[in-house]
């Protein structure tokens, strides 16, 4: 099914625009190892991308307190930028897709807005966006707050918006607020879990958004 045109496009970042798993997993592993959790595999860590890191901490350290989880989150947020995204890359076709896709463009990422702006700038993508919206002090996906912020900013009705992401929380957040959703096949998410959220569209490469 071809993807129709929309007034507003919202993009997840990690696993959708950027292959950032090596840096995210590296920072997560360093955080966990400092706390005594050794031996988590890349596959295990990748499965948490798109979810809040506190879910990872709760699974690795059953019964962890909120205070300890917050401490680990602060450690991760200190480590991650020090990696300077050296192992991150833009997925093939993403710049070309963004440059030719009409409509307004924003983000809906679990990253904070400032971190999202920094990484998009570093990889030459920031100028394609009319707004950058991250998760700033409110619940993360699958709660729809990050989507609602962009809808409110542009005054766009949900049915005129398409949210593109690679994981089940993306699809659930979009469904809950009534925007159309598009799953991508090249990211980190569990495809079966994504299908359970019944995305409106699927794409296997970025150019399918502009076809």
N, C-alpha and C positions, 0 to 999 in steps of 0.2 A: 504494500500500500504506500503510495507516494505521500509525502508530508506536505500539507498545504501551507500557505503563508500565514503568519501570525503578526499581530501588532507588537508583541513583546516576547523575547526569547530569554529564558533564564538558564544559565549553565552551572552545573556542578563543576568543580575544578579538578580535584584529584581523581584520576581514573577516567575523566571525561575529556578535559583539555590537556592535562599534563600527566605523564607517566612519572609520578612522584613517589612511588612506593619505596624505592631504595632509600630515600632520605627520611621518609616518614617512619619506615620500619627500623632504620638504623637508629634514629633518635628514640623510638619506643624501646628498642632492645637495650640501648645504653641506660635508659631510665630504669627499666625492669631489672637489669643485671646489678645496677647500683643498689637496688632494693632487695637483692638476693634471689631473684628469679632467673635461672640460667637455662639455656637450651631451647628457647622458643624458636621455631622455624619461621622462615620467611612466609611460608604458606599460612601458618597460623596468624601471624601478624597482619598479613594482607587482608585476611577475612574481616578485620575490624575497621579497615579504612571505610569511611563514610558513616561510621557510628561514632558516638562520643567515646573518647579514650577511657572515661570512667567505667564503661562496660568491660573493656579489656582488663582494667585494674581489678574489677570485682570478680572476674572469672579467674584471674591468676592468683589473687589473694582473697579467697572466700571469707566473708565477714569483715572485710576492710572497713574501717571507719570513714566517715565523710571527710574528717580532718586529714587523715592519711592519704586519701584519694586526691584531695585538693593539693596536698604537698607534692605528690607524684606528678600531678598535672603541671604544677609550676616548674618542676624539674624538666619535664618534657619541653615546655614552652621556652625554657632557657637554652636547652640543647639544640632544638630543631633549627633555629636561625643561624647557629654557629656553623652548621653544615653548608650554609650558603647555597643550598640547592645544587650542589656540584654534581649529584648523580641523577638529577631530574632532567627530563626532556619533554619537548612538545610533541604530542602525537602527530604523525604524518597527516597532512591535509588540513589540520586545524586552522593555521593562519589563513590559508586560501579560502576556507569555508567562511570564516568570520569576515573576511574582506568583501565577500560577495553576497553575504546574507543580508537582506533588507530588514527593516524594522528596528525597534529599540532592543538593546542587549544589556543584560545585567547578570549578576552571579547569584547563586544560592548555595553557599558553601559552609561547611562546618568550621573552616578556618575563620579567625577574626577578620574583620574588614581590612584592617591595616596590613596584616600579614598577606591577605589576598592581593591587595594593591601592590605590595612589594614583589611578590612572586610573578604576578602578571606583567609588571614593569620589567623585571629582569629578563623575561622571555619574550619581550616585544609584543605582548598581546593587549596591553592596557588601553591603547588608543582605539581599539575596536569596541570598547564598552562605553555605554552612556552612564553607567553607574556600577559600582562594585559594592555588593552587599554580602557581609559575612555574618557569623553568629556572634553577636555582641551582647553578652549578658542576658540572653533569653534562651529558652529551651531549643535544643538542636533538633534536626530532622530525626525521626519522622514527624515531629511537631511542625506545623506549617509556618511558624513565625517568620522565618527567613524569606519565604516566598511572599508573605503578606507585606513585608517592608517594601519590596520593589513594586508590587501592585499599587500600594498606597502612594508611593513616590510619583509614579507615572499616571495614576488615575486610570489604570487599565482594568477592564473587567476580566475575571478569571478565564472565561471562555475565549478571550482574545490572547491568551498567554500559553506558550509551550515551555515546559521544563524538561531539559535534557540532562540525564544522569546515568550512572552506571551501577546503582545499587538499590536494593529494596527500600531503604529509608527515603531515597529520592522519590521513588514512585508512590510510596504511601503518603508522603507529605503533599505531593501534588494532587493526588486523588482526594485527600481530606479537604483541601481548599477549593477544589473544583477547576483547577487548571488542567489543560491537556498535558500528557506525559509522553516522553520518548526515551526508551531504553537504548543504550549503546552496548554493542557486543564486545568492545575491546578493553573494558575496564576491569575492575577487581571484584565486582559484585557477583553474588550467587545468582545465576540466571534463573534457576528454579524459583528462588525466593522472589525475584523480580516479577516473574510471570504470575505469581500469586496475587500481585498488586495490579494486574491487568493494565499495563501501559497501553496507551492509545496507538503508539507507533513504536517500531523497532528500526534501528539503522545499523549497518555493518561497517560503514565508513563515513567520515564527516561530510563528504560531498553529497550524500543522500538528502541532507537538509536543504540543499540548494537546487536539487535536480528538478 
